[in-house]
């Protein structure tokens, strides 16, 4: 199946949590969750992580595992949108009694064949896109009930061989990062386990233009696993993960309240060039915080930080002026503020920003003046991703699983189901993601196999 290169990013955004934040991060394929077991449990595993997939979910979980294990998974990715995208995963672990446990994994995501177009929309042939990552993990017990783990990873993204038109360089990126994990068995009660991870910590990801580099999808996850029932034959567990993407980004915003976006250089002097700052030297055009800031600001960037937003419809450029238009009334009776119903208050009243006649809308009828006051804590809470799962084991041979994946901002609310079998040292798992008809993740089926030795 052939597709335009421009939709590649959109396909990945639809496949991962927090679409708004994802669109401001690079290497987002690192957030695609491996393992059919996890896939059947709403992708909640951070406090479980008791197999070879722990190198991805929580490297701290490796410390409690004995022996050696290999794990493989295959999934046709986004089957509702494409027929030639697939994701492969290979994981391993090995315990060294006096040193700790080593683990690691390999990831390969094939994005299929794309159609190349030049800057004049002329057909230039086809090309293939793919992404890969490799990680090595180490974990050790801090006490009989707690452990720490970390992973170092190297990722490679091959989107396109070269840029379009005057763009120089290749559409490829090689990046490194690392993960940190902690696990506590019997936290608060003997039946409750807890896990915490911070993943994809590293420098920004850039392709053709280094000035447009994006932060890695640094993700903080807190997980709980509660063993609700256990006897000689049956075990029933409930697991829950909550994810927070530590990416902090801002659109064009009036930080100092002067009604303009920028107009000054970084030294706070008026300028016609490099004038993306306000008089205080604060950048006002769209930008993202570096990781050392985003760890803190990502919790309030859609709530307390910034000012009024300079908005524009998709495909339109912002005008760098906050407001300046008023609504003349609903002339066509459709209940919305349409461009032909807006009046420029500067032309009509000679108004300037701050005057009582200065309109609070832009020319497209979108509210700009006072838009900062419309943000609330709820906007931050909406960005959290929730993963809930349940697992029932009959003896140690057969498992039934179900779960729910909820991301309000990303408009993902998918139930999941799965089964598992264990025979001797072999394990086979199947995970199924359901959902609304037409949703990209609907009908995603994961198949995985484990082998202990």
TORKOL-4160 file (C-alpha; in steps of 0.2 Angstrom, whole numbers, padded with zeros to 4 digits, m for minus):
453
<pt num="1" X="0000" Y="0000" Z="0000"/>
<pt num="2" X="0007" Y="0017" Z="m0005"/>
<pt num="3" X="0004" Y="0033" Z="0005"/>
<pt num="4" X="0011" Y="0050" Z="0006"/>
<pt num="5" X="0026" Y="0053" Z="0018"/>
<pt num="6" X="0016" Y="0067" Z="0026"/>
<pt num="7" X="0004" Y="0055" Z="0035"/>
<pt num="8" X="0018" Y="0045" Z="0043"/>
<pt num="9" X="0019" Y="0055" Z="0058"/>
<pt num="10" X="0000" Y="0056" Z="0059"/>
<pt num="11" X="m0001" Y="0037" Z="0059"/>
<pt num="12" X="0011" Y="0036" Z="0074"/>
<pt num="13" X="0002" Y="0049" Z="0083"/>
<pt num="14" X="m0014" Y="0040" Z="0082"/>
<pt num="15" X="m0005" Y="0024" Z="0089"/>
<pt num="16" X="0001" Y="0032" Z="0105"/>
<pt num="17" X="m0005" Y="0041" Z="0121"/>
<pt num="18" X="m0007" Y="0059" Z="0122"/>
<pt num="19" X="m0009" Y="0065" Z="0105"/>
<pt num="20" X="m0006" Y="0083" Z="0109"/>
<pt num="21" X="0010" Y="0080" Z="0118"/>
<pt num="22" X="0016" Y="0067" Z="0106"/>
<pt num="23" X="0015" Y="0079" Z="0092"/>
<pt num="24" X="0028" Y="0089" Z="0101"/>
<pt num="25" X="0040" Y="0074" Z="0104"/>
<pt num="26" X="0052" Y="0064" Z="0093"/>
<pt num="27" X="0055" Y="0046" Z="0092"/>
<pt num="28" X="0037" Y="0042" Z="0098"/>
<pt num="29" X="0038" Y="0024" Z="0091"/>
<pt num="30" X="0047" Y="0021" Z="0108"/>
<pt num="31" X="0030" Y="0022" Z="0116"/>
<pt num="32" X="0022" Y="0008" Z="0106"/>
<pt num="33" X="0019" Y="m0006" Z="0120"/>
<pt num="34" X="0026" Y="m0023" Z="0117"/>
<pt num="35" X="0019" Y="m0040" Z="0123"/>
<pt num="36" X="0003" Y="m0048" Z="0120"/>
<pt num="37" X="0001" Y="m0051" Z="0139"/>
<pt num="38" X="0002" Y="m0032" Z="0142"/>
<pt num="39" X="m0009" Y="m0029" Z="0126"/>
<pt num="40" X="m0023" Y="m0039" Z="0134"/>
<pt num="41" X="m0022" Y="m0030" Z="0151"/>
<pt num="42" X="m0024" Y="m0012" Z="0145"/>
<pt num="43" X="m0005" Y="m0010" Z="0143"/>
<pt num="44" X="m0003" Y="m0009" Z="0162"/>
<pt num="45" X="0013" Y="m0018" Z="0167"/>
<pt num="46" X="0025" Y="m0006" Z="0176"/>
<pt num="47" X="0021" Y="m0014" Z="0193"/>
<pt num="48" X="0021" Y="m0032" Z="0186"/>
<pt num="49" X="0036" Y="m0033" Z="0174"/>
<pt num="50" X="0040" Y="m0051" Z="0179"/>
<pt num="51" X="0046" Y="m0058" Z="0162"/>
<pt num="52" X="0058" Y="m0054" Z="0148"/>
<pt num="53" X="0047" Y="m0039" Z="0143"/>
<pt num="54" X="0053" Y="m0030" Z="0159"/>
<pt num="55" X="0068" Y="m0022" Z="0150"/>
<pt num="56" X="0054" Y="m0012" Z="0141"/>
<pt num="57" X="0041" Y="m0010" Z="0155"/>
<pt num="58" X="0052" Y="m0008" Z="0171"/>
<pt num="59" X="0070" Y="m0014" Z="0171"/>
<pt num="60" X="0069" Y="m0015" Z="0190"/>
<pt num="61" X="0057" Y="m0030" Z="0188"/>
<pt num="62" X="0072" Y="m0040" Z="0181"/>
<pt num="63" X="0080" Y="m0041" Z="0198"/>
<pt num="64" X="0066" Y="m0053" Z="0205"/>
<pt num="65" X="0068" Y="m0065" Z="0190"/>
<pt num="66" X="0078" Y="m0081" Z="0190"/>
<pt num="67" X="0086" Y="m0090" Z="0176"/>
<pt num="68" X="0085" Y="m0085" Z="0158"/>
<pt num="69" X="0071" Y="m0081" Z="0145"/>
<pt num="70" X="0068" Y="m0075" Z="0127"/>
<pt num="71" X="0053" Y="m0067" Z="0121"/>
<pt num="72" X="0046" Y="m0062" Z="0104"/>
<pt num="73" X="0031" Y="m0053" Z="0098"/>
<pt num="74" X="0023" Y="m0048" Z="0081"/>
<pt num="75" X="0009" Y="m0037" Z="0077"/>
<pt num="76" X="0002" Y="m0029" Z="0062"/>
<pt num="77" X="0001" Y="m0011" Z="0067"/>
<pt num="78" X="m0014" Y="0000" Z="0064"/>
<pt num="79" X="m0023" Y="m0013" Z="0054"/>
<pt num="80" X="m0038" Y="m0001" Z="0051"/>
<pt num="81" X="m0027" Y="0012" Z="0042"/>
<pt num="82" X="m0013" Y="0002" Z="0033"/>
<pt num="83" X="m0009" Y="m0016" Z="0028"/>
<pt num="84" X="0010" Y="m0015" Z="0027"/>
<pt num="85" X="0015" Y="m0008" Z="0044"/>
<pt num="86" X="0021" Y="m0021" Z="0057"/>
<pt num="87" X="0030" Y="m0020" Z="0074"/>
<pt num="88" X="0042" Y="m0034" Z="0080"/>
<pt num="89" X="0050" Y="m0036" Z="0097"/>
<pt num="90" X="0064" Y="m0047" Z="0104"/>
<pt num="91" X="0068" Y="m0047" Z="0122"/>
<pt num="92" X="0079" Y="m0057" Z="0134"/>
<pt num="93" X="0085" Y="m0058" Z="0152"/>
<pt num="94" X="0098" Y="m0068" Z="0161"/>
<pt num="95" X="0102" Y="m0068" Z="0180"/>
<pt num="96" X="0119" Y="m0068" Z="0187"/>
<pt num="97" X="0118" Y="m0074" Z="0205"/>
<pt num="98" X="0132" Y="m0062" Z="0212"/>
<pt num="99" X="0130" Y="m0048" Z="0200"/>
<pt num="100" X="0111" Y="m0045" Z="0197"/>
<pt num="101" X="0101" Y="m0047" Z="0181"/>
<pt num="102" X="0105" Y="m0042" Z="0163"/>
<pt num="103" X="0091" Y="m0039" Z="0150"/>
<pt num="104" X="0088" Y="m0030" Z="0134"/>
<pt num="105" X="0077" Y="m0029" Z="0119"/>
<pt num="106" X="0076" Y="m0025" Z="0100"/>
<pt num="107" X="0062" Y="m0016" Z="0092"/>
<pt num="108" X="0058" Y="m0014" Z="0073"/>
<pt num="109" X="0044" Y="m0004" Z="0066"/>
<pt num="110" X="0041" Y="m0005" Z="0048"/>
<pt num="111" X="0031" Y="0010" Z="0041"/>
<pt num="112" X="0029" Y="0002" Z="0023"/>
<pt num="113" X="0031" Y="0010" Z="0007"/>
<pt num="114" X="0028" Y="0029" Z="0004"/>
<pt num="115" X="0026" Y="0040" Z="m0011"/>
<pt num="116" X="0039" Y="0054" Z="m0013"/>
<pt num="117" X="0033" Y="0071" Z="m0019"/>
<pt num="118" X="0043" Y="0087" Z="m0023"/>
<pt num="119" X="0039" Y="0104" Z="m0018"/>
<pt num="120" X="0028" Y="0106" Z="m0033"/>
<pt num="121" X="0018" Y="0090" Z="m0029"/>
<pt num="122" X="0026" Y="0080" Z="m0043"/>
<pt num="123" X="0028" Y="0062" Z="m0041"/>
<pt num="124" X="0046" Y="0057" Z="m0037"/>
<pt num="125" X="0045" Y="0038" Z="m0034"/>
<pt num="126" X="0043" Y="0028" Z="m0019"/>
<pt num="127" X="0053" Y="0024" Z="m0003"/>
<pt num="128" X="0052" Y="0014" Z="0013"/>
<pt num="129" X="0052" Y="0020" Z="0031"/>
<pt num="130" X="0057" Y="0011" Z="0046"/>
<pt num="131" X="0062" Y="0013" Z="0064"/>
<pt num="132" X="0073" Y="0003" Z="0076"/>
<pt num="133" X="0079" Y="0003" Z="0094"/>
<pt num="134" X="0091" Y="m0008" Z="0104"/>
<pt num="135" X="0092" Y="m0007" Z="0123"/>
<pt num="136" X="0103" Y="m0015" Z="0137"/>
<pt num="137" X="0096" Y="m0016" Z="0155"/>
<pt num="138" X="0103" Y="m0020" Z="0172"/>
<pt num="139" X="0094" Y="m0023" Z="0188"/>
<pt num="140" X="0099" Y="m0027" Z="0206"/>
<pt num="141" X="0089" Y="m0029" Z="0222"/>
<pt num="142" X="0091" Y="m0015" Z="0235"/>
<pt num="143" X="0083" Y="m0026" Z="0248"/>
<pt num="144" X="0073" Y="m0043" Z="0248"/>
<pt num="145" X="0057" Y="m0033" Z="0243"/>
<pt num="146" X="0064" Y="m0018" Z="0232"/>
<pt num="147" X="0075" Y="m0016" Z="0217"/>
<pt num="148" X="0082" Y="m0003" Z="0205"/>
<pt num="149" X="0085" Y="m0005" Z="0186"/>
<pt num="150" X="0091" Y="0005" Z="0172"/>
<pt num="151" X="0092" Y="0004" Z="0153"/>
<pt num="152" X="0103" Y="0012" Z="0140"/>
<pt num="153" X="0096" Y="0013" Z="0122"/>
<pt num="154" X="0100" Y="0017" Z="0105"/>
<pt num="155" X="0087" Y="0022" Z="0092"/>
<pt num="156" X="0087" Y="0025" Z="0073"/>
<pt num="157" X="0073" Y="0032" Z="0063"/>
<pt num="158" X="0074" Y="0031" Z="0044"/>
<pt num="159" X="0059" Y="0041" Z="0037"/>
<pt num="160" X="0066" Y="0047" Z="0020"/>
<pt num="161" X="0083" Y="0047" Z="0012"/>
<pt num="162" X="0084" Y="0066" Z="0008"/>
<pt num="163" X="0074" Y="0082" Z="0010"/>
<pt num="164" X="0062" Y="0090" Z="m0002"/>
<pt num="165" X="0067" Y="0105" Z="m0013"/>
<pt num="166" X="0080" Y="0116" Z="m0004"/>
<pt num="167" X="0081" Y="0105" Z="0011"/>
<pt num="168" X="0098" Y="0098" Z="0015"/>
<pt num="169" X="0102" Y="0082" Z="0024"/>
<pt num="170" X="0093" Y="0066" Z="0026"/>
<pt num="171" X="0077" Y="0062" Z="0035"/>
<pt num="172" X="0086" Y="0050" Z="0047"/>
<pt num="173" X="0090" Y="0051" Z="0065"/>
<pt num="174" X="0101" Y="0042" Z="0077"/>
<pt num="175" X="0098" Y="0045" Z="0095"/>
<pt num="176" X="0102" Y="0038" Z="0113"/>
<pt num="177" X="0093" Y="0038" Z="0129"/>
<pt num="178" X="0090" Y="0029" Z="0145"/>
<pt num="179" X="0077" Y="0023" Z="0157"/>
<pt num="180" X="0076" Y="0022" Z="0176"/>
<pt num="181" X="0065" Y="0010" Z="0186"/>
<pt num="182" X="0061" Y="0006" Z="0204"/>
<pt num="183" X="0050" Y="m0008" Z="0211"/>
<pt num="184" X="0043" Y="m0012" Z="0228"/>
<pt num="185" X="0035" Y="m0029" Z="0233"/>
<pt num="186" X="0023" Y="m0028" Z="0247"/>
<pt num="187" X="0021" Y="m0010" Z="0247"/>
<pt num="188" X="0008" Y="m0004" Z="0260"/>
<pt num="189" X="0001" Y="m0022" Z="0261"/>
<pt num="190" X="0008" Y="m0039" Z="0257"/>
<pt num="191" X="m0003" Y="m0041" Z="0242"/>
<pt num="192" X="0001" Y="m0024" Z="0234"/>
<pt num="193" X="0017" Y="m0021" Z="0222"/>
<pt num="194" X="0022" Y="m0004" Z="0216"/>
<pt num="195" X="0033" Y="0002" Z="0201"/>
<pt num="196" X="0039" Y="0018" Z="0195"/>
<pt num="197" X="0048" Y="0022" Z="0179"/>
<pt num="198" X="0055" Y="0037" Z="0169"/>
<pt num="199" X="0059" Y="0032" Z="0151"/>
<pt num="200" X="0066" Y="0039" Z="0136"/>
<pt num="201" X="0078" Y="0052" Z="0145"/>
<pt num="202" X="0090" Y="0059" Z="0132"/>
<pt num="203" X="0094" Y="0074" Z="0120"/>
<pt num="204" X="0082" Y="0081" Z="0107"/>
<pt num="205" X="0078" Y="0071" Z="0091"/>
<pt num="206" X="0082" Y="0080" Z="0075"/>
<pt num="207" X="0081" Y="0076" Z="0056"/>
<pt num="208" X="0084" Y="0088" Z="0042"/>
<pt num="209" X="0083" Y="0104" Z="0052"/>
<pt num="210" X="0092" Y="0104" Z="0069"/>
<pt num="211" X="0083" Y="0120" Z="0074"/>
<pt num="212" X="0067" Y="0111" Z="0074"/>
<pt num="213" X="0073" Y="0096" Z="0085"/>
<pt num="214" X="0060" Y="0089" Z="0096"/>
<pt num="215" X="0062" Y="0082" Z="0114"/>
<pt num="216" X="0062" Y="0063" Z="0116"/>
<pt num="217" X="0045" Y="0056" Z="0123"/>
<pt num="218" X="0051" Y="0056" Z="0141"/>
<pt num="219" X="0037" Y="0047" Z="0151"/>
<pt num="220" X="0034" Y="0045" Z="0169"/>
<pt num="221" X="0023" Y="0030" Z="0175"/>
<pt num="222" X="0017" Y="0025" Z="0192"/>
<pt num="223" X="0010" Y="0008" Z="0193"/>
<pt num="224" X="0001" Y="m0003" Z="0206"/>
<pt num="225" X="m0002" Y="m0022" Z="0205"/>
<pt num="226" X="m0014" Y="m0030" Z="0218"/>
<pt num="227" X="m0016" Y="m0048" Z="0221"/>
<pt num="228" X="m0035" Y="m0049" Z="0225"/>
<pt num="229" X="m0036" Y="m0067" Z="0227"/>
<pt num="230" X="m0025" Y="m0082" Z="0228"/>
<pt num="231" X="m0026" Y="m0101" Z="0232"/>
<pt num="232" X="m0018" Y="m0117" Z="0226"/>
<pt num="233" X="m0026" Y="m0116" Z="0209"/>
<pt num="234" X="m0032" Y="m0099" Z="0205"/>
<pt num="235" X="m0025" Y="m0081" Z="0206"/>
<pt num="236" X="m0033" Y="m0065" Z="0202"/>
<pt num="237" X="m0024" Y="m0048" Z="0200"/>
<pt num="238" X="m0029" Y="m0030" Z="0196"/>
<pt num="239" X="m0016" Y="m0019" Z="0189"/>
<pt num="240" X="m0016" Y="0000" Z="0186"/>
<pt num="241" X="m0004" Y="0012" Z="0177"/>
<pt num="242" X="m0005" Y="0031" Z="0176"/>
<pt num="243" X="0006" Y="0039" Z="0163"/>
<pt num="244" X="0012" Y="0057" Z="0162"/>
<pt num="245" X="0022" Y="0063" Z="0147"/>
<pt num="246" X="0036" Y="0075" Z="0152"/>
<pt num="247" X="0035" Y="0086" Z="0137"/>
<pt num="248" X="0032" Y="0104" Z="0139"/>
<pt num="249" X="0026" Y="0114" Z="0124"/>
<pt num="250" X="0018" Y="0131" Z="0121"/>
<pt num="251" X="0010" Y="0139" Z="0106"/>
<pt num="252" X="0012" Y="0157" Z="0101"/>
<pt num="253" X="0007" Y="0166" Z="0117"/>
<pt num="254" X="0007" Y="0183" Z="0124"/>
<pt num="255" X="0018" Y="0181" Z="0140"/>
<pt num="256" X="0019" Y="0199" Z="0145"/>
<pt num="257" X="0002" Y="0205" Z="0141"/>
<pt num="258" X="0006" Y="0218" Z="0128"/>
<pt num="259" X="m0006" Y="0211" Z="0115"/>
<pt num="260" X="0009" Y="0206" Z="0103"/>
<pt num="261" X="0018" Y="0190" Z="0100"/>
<pt num="262" X="0037" Y="0194" Z="0100"/>
<pt num="263" X="0043" Y="0211" Z="0093"/>
<pt num="264" X="0060" Y="0210" Z="0103"/>
<pt num="265" X="0076" Y="0201" Z="0102"/>
<pt num="266" X="0082" Y="0190" Z="0116"/>
<pt num="267" X="0090" Y="0204" Z="0125"/>
<pt num="268" X="0073" Y="0213" Z="0126"/>
<pt num="269" X="0077" Y="0226" Z="0112"/>
<pt num="270" X="0064" Y="0231" Z="0099"/>
<pt num="271" X="0069" Y="0222" Z="0083"/>
<pt num="272" X="0063" Y="0218" Z="0065"/>
<pt num="273" X="0073" Y="0202" Z="0064"/>
<pt num="274" X="0075" Y="0188" Z="0077"/>
<pt num="275" X="0060" Y="0196" Z="0086"/>
<pt num="276" X="0052" Y="0181" Z="0093"/>
<pt num="277" X="0054" Y="0187" Z="0111"/>
<pt num="278" X="0045" Y="0200" Z="0122"/>
<pt num="279" X="0053" Y="0215" Z="0131"/>
<pt num="280" X="0058" Y="0204" Z="0145"/>
<pt num="281" X="0068" Y="0192" Z="0134"/>
<pt num="282" X="0055" Y="0178" Z="0135"/>
<pt num="283" X="0052" Y="0168" Z="0119"/>
<pt num="284" X="0034" Y="0170" Z="0114"/>
<pt num="285" X="0033" Y="0160" Z="0098"/>
<pt num="286" X="0029" Y="0142" Z="0099"/>
<pt num="287" X="0043" Y="0132" Z="0108"/>
<pt num="288" X="0046" Y="0118" Z="0119"/>
<pt num="289" X="0056" Y="0117" Z="0136"/>
<pt num="290" X="0072" Y="0107" Z="0137"/>
<pt num="291" X="0070" Y="0091" Z="0148"/>
<pt num="292" X="0078" Y="0099" Z="0163"/>
<pt num="293" X="0064" Y="0111" Z="0163"/>
<pt num="294" X="0050" Y="0100" Z="0156"/>
<pt num="295" X="0052" Y="0088" Z="0171"/>
<pt num="296" X="0043" Y="0102" Z="0181"/>
<pt num="297" X="0034" Y="0113" Z="0169"/>
<pt num="298" X="0025" Y="0099" Z="0160"/>
<pt num="299" X="0014" Y="0098" Z="0175"/>
<pt num="300" X="0007" Y="0116" Z="0173"/>
<pt num="301" X="0011" Y="0121" Z="0155"/>
<pt num="302" X="m0007" Y="0119" Z="0150"/>
<pt num="303" X="m0013" Y="0128" Z="0165"/>
<pt num="304" X="m0003" Y="0141" Z="0174"/>
<pt num="305" X="0011" Y="0145" Z="0162"/>
<pt num="306" X="0010" Y="0157" Z="0147"/>
<pt num="307" X="m0003" Y="0170" Z="0142"/>
<pt num="308" X="m0016" Y="0173" Z="0130"/>
<pt num="309" X="m0015" Y="0161" Z="0114"/>
<pt num="310" X="m0013" Y="0168" Z="0097"/>
<pt num="311" X="m0024" Y="0156" Z="0088"/>
<pt num="312" X="m0028" Y="0152" Z="0070"/>
<pt num="313" X="m0038" Y="0138" Z="0061"/>
<pt num="314" X="m0028" Y="0123" Z="0054"/>
<pt num="315" X="m0017" Y="0128" Z="0040"/>
<pt num="316" X="m0018" Y="0147" Z="0044"/>
<pt num="317" X="m0004" Y="0157" Z="0051"/>
<pt num="318" X="m0006" Y="0167" Z="0067"/>
<pt num="319" X="m0005" Y="0186" Z="0065"/>
<pt num="320" X="0005" Y="0190" Z="0081"/>
<pt num="321" X="m0009" Y="0201" Z="0087"/>
<pt num="322" X="m0020" Y="0196" Z="0102"/>
<pt num="323" X="m0038" Y="0199" Z="0098"/>
<pt num="324" X="m0043" Y="0215" Z="0089"/>
<pt num="325" X="m0060" Y="0209" Z="0082"/>
<pt num="326" X="m0078" Y="0209" Z="0088"/>
<pt num="327" X="m0093" Y="0198" Z="0084"/>
<pt num="328" X="m0106" Y="0208" Z="0075"/>
<pt num="329" X="m0119" Y="0195" Z="0078"/>
<pt num="330" X="m0125" Y="0178" Z="0071"/>
<pt num="331" X="m0131" Y="0184" Z="0054"/>
<pt num="332" X="m0132" Y="0167" Z="0046"/>
<pt num="333" X="m0140" Y="0159" Z="0062"/>
<pt num="334" X="m0128" Y="0144" Z="0063"/>
<pt num="335" X="m0123" Y="0148" Z="0081"/>
<pt num="336" X="m0105" Y="0151" Z="0078"/>
<pt num="337" X="m0093" Y="0166" Z="0075"/>
<pt num="338" X="m0089" Y="0165" Z="0056"/>
<pt num="339" X="m0076" Y="0176" Z="0048"/>
<pt num="340" X="m0089" Y="0186" Z="0038"/>
<pt num="341" X="m0097" Y="0191" Z="0055"/>
<pt num="342" X="m0082" Y="0198" Z="0063"/>
<pt num="343" X="m0077" Y="0217" Z="0063"/>
<pt num="344" X="m0060" Y="0224" Z="0065"/>
<pt num="345" X="m0061" Y="0235" Z="0080"/>
<pt num="346" X="m0045" Y="0245" Z="0076"/>
<pt num="347" X="m0052" Y="0250" Z="0059"/>
<pt num="348" X="m0070" Y="0254" Z="0066"/>
<pt num="349" X="m0065" Y="0262" Z="0083"/>
<pt num="350" X="m0047" Y="0266" Z="0081"/>
<pt num="351" X="m0045" Y="0255" Z="0096"/>
<pt num="352" X="m0028" Y="0249" Z="0102"/>
<pt num="353" X="m0025" Y="0234" Z="0114"/>
<pt num="354" X="m0031" Y="0237" Z="0131"/>
<pt num="355" X="m0045" Y="0249" Z="0126"/>
<pt num="356" X="m0063" Y="0244" Z="0131"/>
<pt num="357" X="m0067" Y="0243" Z="0112"/>
<pt num="358" X="m0053" Y="0231" Z="0108"/>
<pt num="359" X="m0061" Y="0215" Z="0102"/>
<pt num="360" X="m0057" Y="0199" Z="0111"/>
<pt num="361" X="m0058" Y="0188" Z="0096"/>
<pt num="362" X="m0047" Y="0185" Z="0080"/>
<pt num="363" X="m0053" Y="0187" Z="0063"/>
<pt num="364" X="m0059" Y="0169" Z="0062"/>
<pt num="365" X="m0070" Y="0171" Z="0077"/>
<pt num="366" X="m0058" Y="0162" Z="0090"/>
<pt num="367" X="m0057" Y="0170" Z="0107"/>
<pt num="368" X="m0039" Y="0176" Z="0111"/>
<pt num="369" X="m0040" Y="0190" Z="0124"/>
<pt num="370" X="m0043" Y="0181" Z="0141"/>
<pt num="371" X="m0039" Y="0164" Z="0134"/>
<pt num="372" X="m0026" Y="0162" Z="0147"/>
<pt num="373" X="m0039" Y="0163" Z="0161"/>
<pt num="374" X="m0049" Y="0149" Z="0152"/>
<pt num="375" X="m0035" Y="0136" Z="0156"/>
<pt num="376" X="m0037" Y="0126" Z="0172"/>
<pt num="377" X="m0030" Y="0111" Z="0182"/>
<pt num="378" X="m0042" Y="0100" Z="0172"/>
<pt num="379" X="m0032" Y="0103" Z="0156"/>
<pt num="380" X="m0017" Y="0095" Z="0165"/>
<pt num="381" X="m0027" Y="0080" Z="0172"/>
<pt num="382" X="m0034" Y="0077" Z="0155"/>
<pt num="383" X="m0017" Y="0073" Z="0148"/>
<pt num="384" X="m0014" Y="0059" Z="0160"/>
<pt num="385" X="m0016" Y="0042" Z="0152"/>
<pt num="386" X="m0024" Y="0028" Z="0162"/>
<pt num="387" X="m0021" Y="0009" Z="0160"/>
<pt num="388" X="m0032" Y="m0003" Z="0169"/>
<pt num="389" X="m0030" Y="m0022" Z="0168"/>
<pt num="390" X="m0036" Y="m0038" Z="0176"/>
<pt num="391" X="m0028" Y="m0056" Z="0175"/>
<pt num="392" X="m0035" Y="m0073" Z="0181"/>
<pt num="393" X="m0023" Y="m0088" Z="0181"/>
<pt num="394" X="m0030" Y="m0106" Z="0182"/>
<pt num="395" X="m0015" Y="m0115" Z="0190"/>
<pt num="396" X="0000" Y="m0109" Z="0181"/>
<pt num="397" X="m0006" Y="m0115" Z="0164"/>
<pt num="398" X="m0020" Y="m0104" Z="0158"/>
<pt num="399" X="m0024" Y="m0085" Z="0159"/>
<pt num="400" X="m0038" Y="m0074" Z="0155"/>
<pt num="401" X="m0036" Y="m0055" Z="0154"/>
<pt num="402" X="m0045" Y="m0040" Z="0151"/>
<pt num="403" X="m0042" Y="m0021" Z="0152"/>
<pt num="404" X="m0045" Y="m0003" Z="0147"/>
<pt num="405" X="m0035" Y="0010" Z="0140"/>
<pt num="406" X="m0040" Y="0028" Z="0142"/>
<pt num="407" X="m0032" Y="0044" Z="0135"/>
<pt num="408" X="m0045" Y="0058" Z="0135"/>
<pt num="409" X="m0033" Y="0071" Z="0126"/>
<pt num="410" X="m0029" Y="0058" Z="0113"/>
<pt num="411" X="m0047" Y="0052" Z="0111"/>
<pt num="412" X="m0042" Y="0034" Z="0115"/>
<pt num="413" X="m0054" Y="0023" Z="0125"/>
<pt num="414" X="m0051" Y="0005" Z="0120"/>
<pt num="415" X="m0056" Y="m0011" Z="0129"/>
<pt num="416" X="m0043" Y="m0025" Z="0128"/>
<pt num="417" X="m0044" Y="m0044" Z="0130"/>
<pt num="418" X="m0031" Y="m0058" Z="0130"/>
<pt num="419" X="m0027" Y="m0076" Z="0134"/>
<pt num="420" X="m0011" Y="m0085" Z="0139"/>
<pt num="421" X="m0005" Y="m0103" Z="0140"/>
<pt num="422" X="0010" Y="m0110" Z="0148"/>
<pt num="423" X="0017" Y="m0127" Z="0145"/>
<pt num="424" X="0034" Y="m0133" Z="0152"/>
<pt num="425" X="0046" Y="m0118" Z="0149"/>
<pt num="426" X="0036" Y="m0111" Z="0135"/>
<pt num="427" X="0022" Y="m0097" Z="0135"/>
<pt num="428" X="0010" Y="m0091" Z="0122"/>
<pt num="429" X="0000" Y="m0075" Z="0123"/>
<pt num="430" X="m0013" Y="m0067" Z="0113"/>
<pt num="431" X="m0019" Y="m0049" Z="0115"/>
<pt num="432" X="m0033" Y="m0040" Z="0106"/>
<pt num="433" X="m0038" Y="m0021" Z="0106"/>
<pt num="434" X="m0056" Y="m0017" Z="0103"/>
<pt num="435" X="m0064" Y="0000" Z="0101"/>
<pt num="436" X="m0075" Y="0010" Z="0090"/>
<pt num="437" X="m0077" Y="0006" Z="0072"/>
<pt num="438" X="m0064" Y="0016" Z="0062"/>
<pt num="439" X="m0052" Y="0019" Z="0076"/>
<pt num="440" X="m0034" Y="0016" Z="0071"/>
<pt num="441" X="m0031" Y="0004" Z="0086"/>
<pt num="442" X="m0047" Y="m0006" Z="0084"/>
<pt num="443" X="m0044" Y="m0024" Z="0079"/>
<pt num="444" X="m0026" Y="m0024" Z="0084"/>
<pt num="445" X="m0020" Y="m0041" Z="0088"/>
<pt num="446" X="m0003" Y="m0045" Z="0097"/>
<pt num="447" X="0005" Y="m0062" Z="0097"/>
<pt num="448" X="0020" Y="m0066" Z="0108"/>
<pt num="449" X="0030" Y="m0081" Z="0114"/>
<pt num="450" X="0041" Y="m0084" Z="0129"/>
<pt num="451" X="0054" Y="m0097" Z="0132"/>
<pt num="452" X="0063" Y="m0100" Z="0148"/>
<pt num="453" X="0079" Y="m0110" Z="0149"/>
